[in-house]
């Protein structure tokens, strides 16, 4: 995300010349280039100008430490101002009511129904809530059915009244249902509407007044840039919503909506959609987003996603198997499934500092694991448990069953064997002993049968 803006900002920082101090002379051209980069990213002009003026004022005259160049200091100032521009702190999401009520609003086709399902899953898994989804889109064909399908996928019940055309009454009765059945969160999905449609705008205002939600969220497609900001402004004037949900942020290479919306609408971005999967919804963290825009990665979010998939008991079981050299293809397949659940592979890689830039022009296929999965799934249960029995005839059969070649099967088995040996070595004291015996400045000798990975391949 934001690749274009990141590249332009990186070029802008290289313009800054001079040693010892940032001055008005050596910073002027840089600020002009940063302003152009922001406007090209579809950031509101007034926001871009105000941003560069603030950066310039805070950067001017700051003493530069001996080990820090003016450009590096300016990156720090720009980072802090970017985070401030997007809200500074992570916005609160107030869902303490019994039940707490969340009203979803937005344009037609903005993805409110899918986002309602994603939000229910996020609250269920991260906040231990017991949500109830409410179908109040009484106009769009199959809207109720879509929400029910999503509810089944995430195991969250859906309240609907297919024969009723009064969304206010449906929402009110749903809240009574939630109280009766002890649901502590109600998420109300509504019909999409245009800001110029007076009748529909009156309806969403009536729903809000009728249910008095704890949170009213405006769902908007981030890839529409300034149109998203303008629409949010018009909706806010009528609805006075509490926060914004930006969808499709993973496909937004410019970032205009994310950088402008807080300033123009004066409402925080609370959530961001980062992919098509139902798990691809996150709380919005301005400082982390500033890190990513400036190519610094986002290790905190990467760790949080890993922790979501982490099961302490499973990890202990796995460690015992590794120590006994019993790690098998079933365990290997399970680890692949966990990685896939964490999200888009290129996005995950870009969260590692420095990697995002290196992978700028590299296409990482989300189906990269499919070949490995096909090979493992073509093995018999016995072969998965005991990889050592995989002789030539078995490998030929697996290759045919998985649609791969015998060489690919052999390569995977060799890599798996090396991985298993390395994991066993890392769990014990062997690595420490190996490092202790290692002559200074030399690489350790790998254990018998293992090869040092060739990172140039």
Rosetta blueprint (number, residue, H / E / L):
1 X L
2 X L
3 X H
4 X H
5 X H
6 X H
7 X H
8 X H
9 X H
10 X H
11 X H
12 X H
13 X H
14 X H
15 X H
16 X L
17 X L
18 X L
19 X L
20 X L
21 X E
22 X L
23 X L
24 X H
25 X H
26 X H
27 X H
28 X H
29 X H
30 X H
31 X H
32 X H
33 X H
34 X H
35 X H
36 X H
37 X H
38 X H
39 X H
40 X H
41 X L
42 X L
43 X L
44 X L
45 X H
46 X H
47 X H
48 X H
49 X H
50 X H
51 X H
52 X H
53 X H
54 X H
55 X H
56 X H
57 X H
58 X H
59 X H
60 X L
61 X L
62 X L
63 X E
64 X L
65 X L
66 X L
67 X L
68 X L
69 X L
70 X H
71 X H
72 X H
73 X H
74 X H
75 X H
76 X H
77 X H
78 X H
79 X H
80 X H
81 X H
82 X H
83 X H
84 X H
85 X H
86 X L
87 X L
88 X L
89 X L
90 X L
91 X L
92 X L
93 X L
94 X L
95 X L
96 X L
97 X L
98 X L
99 X L
100 X E
101 X E
102 X E
103 X E
104 X E
105 X E
106 X E
107 X L
108 X L
109 X L
110 X L
111 X L
112 X H
113 X H
114 X H
115 X H
116 X H
117 X H
118 X H
119 X H
120 X H
121 X H
122 X H
123 X H
124 X H
125 X H
126 X H
127 X L
128 X L
129 X L
130 X L
131 X E
132 X E
133 X E
134 X E
135 X E
136 X E
137 X L
138 X L
139 X L
140 X L
141 X L
142 X L
143 X H
144 X H
145 X H
146 X H
147 X H
148 X H
149 X H
150 X H
151 X H
152 X H
153 X H
154 X H
155 X L
156 X L
157 X L
158 X E
159 X E
160 X L
161 X L
162 X L
163 X L
164 X L
165 X L
166 X L
167 X H
168 X H
169 X H
170 X H
171 X H
172 X H
173 X H
174 X H
175 X H
176 X H
177 X H
178 X H
179 X H
180 X H
181 X L
182 X L
183 X L
184 X L
185 X E
186 X E
187 X E
188 X E
189 X E
190 X E
191 X L
192 X L
193 X L
194 X L
195 X L
196 X L
197 X L
198 X H
199 X H
200 X H
201 X H
202 X H
203 X H
204 X H
205 X H
206 X H
207 X H
208 X H
209 X H
210 X H
211 X H
212 X L
213 X L
214 X L
215 X E
216 X E
217 X E
218 X E
219 X E
220 X E
221 X E
222 X H
223 X H
224 X H
225 X L
226 X H
227 X H
228 X H
229 X H
230 X H
231 X H
232 X H
233 X H
234 X H
235 X H
236 X H
237 X H
238 X H
239 X H
240 X L
241 X L
242 X L
243 X E
244 X E
245 X E
246 X E
247 X E
248 X L
249 X H
250 X H
251 X H
252 X L
253 X L
254 X L
255 X L
256 X H
257 X H
258 X H
259 X H
260 X H
261 X H
262 X H
263 X H
264 X H
265 X H
266 X L
267 X L
268 X E
269 X E
270 X E
271 X E
272 X E
273 X E
274 X L
275 X L
276 X L
277 X L
278 X L
279 X L
280 X L
281 X E
282 X E
283 X E
284 X L
285 X L
286 X H
287 X H
288 X H
289 X H
290 X H
291 X H
292 X H
293 X H
294 X L
295 X L
296 X L
297 X L
298 X L
299 X H
300 X H
301 X H
302 X H
303 X H
304 X H
305 X H
306 X H
307 X H
308 X H
309 X L
310 X L
311 X L
312 X H
313 X H
314 X H
315 X H
316 X H
317 X H
318 X H
319 X H
320 X H
321 X H
322 X H
323 X H
324 X L
325 X L
326 X L
327 X L
328 X L
329 X H
330 X H
331 X H
332 X H
333 X H
334 X H
335 X H
336 X H
337 X H
338 X H
339 X H
340 X H
341 X H
342 X L
343 X L
344 X L
345 X H
346 X H
347 X H
348 X H
349 X H
350 X H
351 X L
352 X L
353 X L
354 X L
355 X H
356 X H
357 X H
358 X H
359 X L
360 X L
361 X L
362 X L
363 X L
364 X L
365 X L
366 X L
367 X L
368 X L
369 X L
370 X H
371 X H
372 X H
373 X H
374 X H
375 X H
376 X H
377 X H
378 X L
379 X L
380 X L
381 X H
382 X H
383 X H
384 X H
385 X H
386 X L
387 X H
388 X H
389 X H
390 X L
391 X L
392 X H
393 X H
394 X H
395 X H
396 X H
397 X H
398 X H
399 X H
400 X H
401 X H
402 X H
403 X L
404 X L
405 X L
406 X H
407 X H
408 X H
409 X H
410 X H
411 X H
412 X H
413 X H
414 X H
415 X H
416 X H
417 X H
418 X H
419 X H
420 X H
421 X H
422 X H
423 X H
424 X H
425 X H
426 X H
427 X H
428 X L
429 X L
430 X H
431 X H
432 X H
433 X H
434 X H
435 X H
436 X H
437 X H
438 X L
439 X L
440 X L
441 X L
442 X L
443 X L
444 X L
445 X L
446 X L
447 X L
448 X L
449 X L
450 X L
451 X L
452 X L
453 X L
454 X L
455 X L
456 X L
457 X L
